[in-house]
Amino acid sequence: MKHQLTHIDPFQAAKLIALLSVLISFPVLLLTALPALSVPGPSMRFLSGSLLALPVVYGIAGYTLALIGAGLYNQLASHFGGIIVHLQPIDDSADLESRPTVV
């Protein structure tokens, strides 16, 4: 069964991508903070403030870029057609974890 994705809600997509961006920033923050913590000196205060701002910056950038991206997708999909997705119906009574994932 084929379906065509013709519209993405920009604000919903932006919220989801912003949340994912913030979550992704935490491992980056840890990987960046470990070497930074080993450097003594007055620059540590600036560096620690910058590291704490990283999740906020990632979230804002993710939200903004997803909002723009979803809007552009909607415009292009209205002119050229959206992404075609092949869906396969499943039996609701079957154990979903034992089924192979269809990509």
Helices and strands as residue ranges (DSSP letters): E 2-5, H 10-37, H 43-80, E 83-86, G 96-98
